[in-house]
Amino acid sequence: MKKSVFVVDDHTAIREGFKAILERSGGYTVSGEASCAEELLSRLDDGEAPADLFIVDVSLPGMNGIELIATLRKRFPSPAIVLSMHRRYDYIAEALKAGAAGYVAKDAGVECIMQALAAASLGGCYLDPASLRLFVDEALLGGQGNGQKPGSSAPIRDEIAARVADAGLSDRENEVLGLLAAGRRAEEIAALLGLSQKTIENHLSNITTKLGIHNRFELYRLAARLGKGSP
């Protein structure tokens, strides 16, 4: 059975493009479209049934896409995916905090959009590869890559970052640690990376060993200090 998708984007050409792509996919059908958040919410208030999935542009006139997703998540179980021209840590973090089931930059390509829809349909979460890499890297830097000023705990964070750099972590282990530093739980990390929770637990154990940490609690504390700069 096809999944219904509602597209919210203020550019007509993009909405039409999505309709064509999704209809050709065979697994999805576009049940509706809107140019702004207020239009969608008005239609839902008037009794229109929510779609199985929402695709929402982050930059909308009036209420922005992240605010719209937070509103939708309070009212409906249908997952929502953010589509954006901007690949920024703060946008990604705010989208996930609002309850988005995915974040895909518009230059990521059709395949990434389809993967995001598939993951969201199964209750997972998806970031396109470049957005995931940015999110992880910025998390390891304490989210300072978008003009945020280092706090008074910057020397502590720098010391921890140097310790991590010397630990010989694999690329995947660095991804896991970065997401942990961003406040994601093991099950969320598994969904974001498309791995099983057991695999993530194994990575966490390896990270703990390589960093010379005695237990998982110390790892979580180190990750929190690394990500937020708190003592």
Backbone hydrogen bonds, N-H to C=O, Kabsch-Sander energy under -0.5 kcal/mol:
donor,donor_aa,acceptor,acceptor_aa,energy
3,K,27,G,-2.5
5,V,29,T,-2.4
6,F,53,L,-2.4
7,V,32,G,-2.0
8,V,55,I,-3.0
9,D,7,V,-0.6
9,D,34,A,-2.1
12,T,10,D,-0.6
15,R,11,H,-2.0
16,E,12,T,-2.7
17,G,13,A,-2.2
18,F,14,I,-2.4
19,K,15,R,-2.2
20,A,16,E,-2.1
21,I,17,G,-2.4
22,L,18,F,-3.0
23,E,19,K,-2.2
24,R,20,A,-1.8
25,S,21,I,-1.2
26,G,22,L,-0.7
26,G,23,E,-0.6
28,Y,22,L,-0.8
29,T,3,K,-2.4
31,S,5,V,-1.8
31,S,29,T,-0.7
32,G,5,V,-1.0
34,A,7,V,-2.1
37,A,61,P,-0.5
37,A,63,M,-0.6
40,L,36,C,-1.5
41,L,37,A,-2.7
42,S,38,E,-2.2
43,R,39,E,-1.9
44,L,40,L,-2.3
45,D,41,L,-2.5
46,D,42,S,-1.5
47,G,44,L,-1.5
48,E,43,R,-2.3
53,L,4,S,-1.7
54,F,79,P,-2.0
55,I,6,F,-2.6
56,V,54,F,-0.5
56,V,81,I,-3.1
57,D,8,V,-2.6
58,V,83,L,-1.8
60,L,58,V,-1.0
65,G,58,V,-1.9
68,L,64,N,-2.2
69,I,65,G,-2.3
70,A,66,I,-2.0
71,T,67,E,-1.9
72,L,68,L,-2.9
73,R,69,I,-2.7
74,K,70,A,-0.9
75,R,71,T,-0.8
75,R,72,L,-1.0
76,F,72,L,-3.1
81,I,54,F,-2.9
82,V,102,G,-2.6
83,L,56,V,-2.9
84,S,104,V,-1.9
88,R,86,H,-0.8
92,I,88,R,-2.4
93,A,89,Y,-3.1
94,E,90,D,-2.3
95,A,91,Y,-2.4
96,L,92,I,-2.5
97,K,93,A,-2.2
98,A,94,E,-2.0
99,G,95,A,-0.6
99,G,96,L,-0.9
100,A,95,A,-2.5
101,A,80,A,-3.3
102,G,80,A,-0.5
103,Y,126,Y,-2.2
104,V,82,V,-2.7
106,K,84,S,-3.1
108,A,105,A,-2.2
113,I,109,G,-1.3
114,M,110,V,-2.4
115,Q,111,E,-2.2
116,A,112,C,-2.3
117,L,113,I,-2.3
118,A,114,M,-2.3
119,A,115,Q,-2.5
120,A,116,A,-2.6
121,S,117,L,-2.3
122,L,118,A,-1.1
122,L,119,A,-0.6
123,G,120,A,-1.6
124,G,119,A,-3.2
126,Y,101,A,-1.4
127,L,192,L,-0.5
128,D,103,Y,-1.7
132,L,128,D,-2.6
133,R,129,P,-2.4
134,L,130,A,-2.2
135,F,131,S,-2.7
136,V,132,L,-2.6
137,D,133,R,-2.6
138,E,134,L,-2.8
139,A,135,F,-2.1
140,L,136,V,-2.1
141,L,137,D,-0.9
142,G,139,A,-1.3
143,G,138,E,-3.8
147,G,144,Q,-0.8
154,A,151,G,-1.7
157,R,153,S,-2.3
158,D,154,A,-3.0
159,E,155,P,-2.1
160,I,156,I,-2.1
161,A,157,R,-2.9
162,A,158,D,-2.2
163,R,159,E,-1.8
164,V,160,I,-2.4
165,A,161,A,-2.5
166,D,162,A,-1.6
167,A,164,V,-1.3
168,G,165,A,-0.5
169,L,164,V,-0.6
174,N,170,S,-2.5
175,E,171,D,-2.0
176,V,172,R,-2.4
177,L,173,E,-2.6
178,G,174,N,-2.5
179,L,175,E,-2.2
180,L,176,V,-2.2
181,A,177,L,-2.6
182,A,178,G,-1.2
183,G,180,L,-1.5
184,R,179,L,-2.4
189,I,185,R,-2.6
190,A,186,A,-2.3
191,A,187,E,-1.8
192,L,188,E,-2.5
193,L,189,I,-2.3
194,G,190,A,-0.9
195,L,190,A,-2.4
200,I,196,S,-1.8
201,E,197,Q,-2.6
202,N,198,K,-2.1
203,H,199,T,-2.2
204,L,200,I,-2.6
205,S,201,E,-2.1
206,N,202,N,-2.3
207,I,203,H,-2.7
208,T,204,L,-2.4
209,T,205,S,-2.1
210,K,206,N,-2.7
211,L,207,I,-2.2
212,G,209,T,-1.2
213,I,208,T,-2.5
219,L,215,N,-1.3
220,Y,216,R,-2.4
221,R,217,F,-2.2
222,L,218,E,-2.5
223,A,219,L,-2.6
224,A,220,Y,-2.3
225,R,221,R,-2.1
226,L,222,L,-2.4
227,G,223,A,-2.7
228,K,224,A,-2.6
229,G,225,R,-1.4
230,S,224,A,-0.6
